[in-house]
Amino acid sequence: MAPLEVLQFPDLRLKRTSTPVDQVDDALRALAAEMIRVMYDEPGIGLAAPQVGQAIRMVVMDTGWNEDGGERKPTVILNPEIVSREGTILWEEGCLSVPDFTAEVERSERVVVRYRDLDGNELTEDVTGLRAVCFQHEIDHLDGILFIDRISRLKRSLYVKRRKKQLREEEEPASFGI
């Protein structure tokens, strides 16, 4: 498998709605393993398949790990759906696909999520805190939604303007002032 690259805003592939995973095979397992590697390398605590150009409903997560330590216990999540929500919370979010930006996003404080694992087992998690926010953030990716779609129009437009300028500067050839 070719190394995966994390797509970055404004790549239009991030706006696609993903299709359900119908069967688990060796190719899907290899993709999951590579996504886990990329998630840790970036580093991040979650990565959705659309972020690496795969429009399928698969997410990898590890909310107990960080760069400073913690045991690595990645979870591979297929076809997740939020079956109930409760309360609201503001959470400072960032995203591997939205470089150099964080913002407070309103999320549900508690969610119950149903999904399948790579062995086909149906699992249900009742979660709060970081894990609840991460589930919501990654499921948004599967639906073509970025966290910047959930912030004020003003903050979003300021980020978009800054990002476009950054991309223009990256494309310009370096001048060496001879």
Beta strands, then each sheet from edge to edge (+ up, - down):
strand 1: 46-48
strand 2: 58-61
strand 3: 75-86
strand 4: 89-95
strand 5: 98-107
strand 6: 110-116
strand 7: 122-128
sheet 1: 1+ 2- 3+ 6- 7+
sheet 2: 4+ 5-
end
